[in-house]
């Protein structure tokens, strides 16, 4: 699967049902030697009118991705977002 095929998909947490963001807004942690994706870094978007008060990110290991569908990516993450 190419990055262009997952760009723009919404990320939804299976545990909470919460929409966490869109792949285009995320960063990836890659293994430099193999090119494998190790984790997604999802920025927290808390605040009014799209102004981010909190600049921290949620790191989701790639193994926590449960399904990549046509419109969204389902992750399983127990932690507080």
C-alpha positions as a Markdown table, in Angstrom:
| # | Residue | x | y | z |
|---|---|---|---|---|
| 1 | Unk | 0.0 | 0.0 | 0.0 |
| 2 | Unk | 1.3 | 3.5 | -0.9 |
| 3 | Unk | 1.1 | 6.5 | 1.4 |
| 4 | Unk | -1.0 | 8.2 | -1.2 |
| 5 | Unk | -3.6 | 5.5 | -0.8 |
| 6 | Unk | -4.1 | 6.2 | 2.9 |
| 7 | Unk | -3.7 | 10.0 | 2.8 |
| 8 | Unk | -6.9 | 11.8 | 3.7 |
| 9 | Unk | -8.5 | 8.9 | 5.6 |
| 10 | Unk | -10.0 | 9.6 | 9.0 |
| 11 | Unk | -8.5 | 7.9 | 12.1 |
| 12 | Unk | -11.1 | 6.5 | 14.5 |
| 13 | Unk | -10.4 | 4.9 | 17.9 |
| 14 | Unk | -12.2 | 1.6 | 18.2 |
| 15 | Unk | -12.2 | 1.8 | 22.0 |
| 16 | Unk | -13.8 | 5.3 | 22.4 |
| 17 | Unk | -15.4 | 5.8 | 19.0 |
| 18 | Unk | -13.6 | 9.2 | 18.8 |
| 19 | Unk | -12.4 | 10.7 | 15.6 |
| 20 | Unk | -8.7 | 11.5 | 16.2 |
| 21 | Unk | -7.7 | 13.2 | 13.0 |
| 22 | Unk | -6.8 | 12.6 | 9.3 |
| 23 | Unk | -3.7 | 10.9 | 8.0 |
| 24 | Unk | -2.6 | 14.0 | 6.2 |
| 25 | Unk | -2.3 | 15.8 | 9.5 |
| 26 | Unk | -0.2 | 13.1 | 11.1 |
| 27 | Unk | 3.5 | 12.3 | 11.1 |
| 28 | Unk | 4.9 | 8.8 | 10.8 |
| 29 | Unk | 7.8 | 7.1 | 12.6 |
| 30 | Unk | 9.7 | 5.0 | 10.1 |
| 31 | Unk | 12.4 | 2.3 | 10.5 |
| 32 | Unk | 15.3 | 3.8 | 8.5 |
| 33 | Unk | 16.7 | 0.5 | 7.4 |
| 34 | Unk | 13.5 | -1.3 | 6.3 |
| 35 | Unk | 11.2 | 1.6 | 5.5 |
| 36 | Unk | 8.5 | 0.0 | 7.7 |
| 37 | Unk | 6.0 | 2.3 | 9.5 |
| 38 | Unk | 6.5 | 1.9 | 13.3 |
| 39 | Unk | 3.9 | 4.4 | 14.6 |
| 40 | Unk | 1.6 | 7.2 | 13.8 |
| 41 | Unk | 2.0 | 10.6 | 15.6 |
| 42 | Unk | -1.4 | 12.2 | 15.8 |
| 43 | Unk | -1.5 | 15.8 | 16.9 |
| 44 | Unk | -4.0 | 16.7 | 19.6 |
| 45 | Unk | -6.5 | 19.3 | 18.4 |
| 46 | Unk | -8.0 | 20.8 | 21.5 |
| 47 | Unk | -9.2 | 24.4 | 21.5 |
| 48 | Unk | -11.6 | 26.8 | 19.8 |
| 49 | Unk | -11.7 | 27.6 | 16.1 |
| 50 | Unk | -9.0 | 25.2 | 15.2 |
| 51 | Unk | -6.4 | 27.0 | 17.4 |
| 52 | Unk | -4.4 | 24.3 | 19.1 |
| 53 | Unk | -3.8 | 24.9 | 22.8 |
| 54 | Unk | -1.9 | 21.7 | 23.4 |
| 55 | Unk | 1.0 | 20.9 | 21.0 |
| 56 | Unk | 1.5 | 17.3 | 22.2 |
| 57 | Unk | 0.9 | 14.3 | 20.1 |
| 58 | Unk | -0.6 | 10.8 | 20.5 |
| 59 | Unk | 1.9 | 8.1 | 19.5 |
| 60 | Unk | 0.0 | 5.0 | 18.2 |
| 61 | Unk | 2.1 | 2.0 | 17.4 |
| 62 | Unk | 1.5 | 0.5 | 13.9 |
| 63 | Unk | 0.4 | -2.8 | 15.6 |
| 64 | Unk | -2.6 | -0.9 | 17.1 |
| 65 | Unk | -4.0 | -0.3 | 13.6 |
| 66 | Unk | -6.8 | -2.8 | 13.2 |
| 67 | Unk | -8.4 | -2.0 | 9.8 |
| 68 | Unk | -7.7 | 0.3 | 6.9 |
| 69 | Unk | -11.0 | 0.8 | 5.0 |
| 70 | Unk | -12.1 | 3.0 | 2.1 |
| 71 | Unk | -12.8 | 6.0 | 4.2 |
| 72 | Unk | -11.2 | 5.5 | 7.6 |
| 73 | Unk | -8.5 | 3.8 | 9.6 |
| 74 | Unk | -9.6 | 2.0 | 12.8 |
| 75 | Unk | -7.1 | 2.0 | 15.6 |
| 76 | Unk | -7.3 | 0.4 | 19.1 |
| 77 | Unk | -5.9 | 2.8 | 21.7 |
| 78 | Unk | -6.7 | 2.5 | 25.4 |
| 79 | Unk | -5.0 | 5.7 | 26.5 |
| 80 | Unk | -6.6 | 9.1 | 27.0 |
| 81 | Unk | -6.4 | 11.4 | 24.0 |
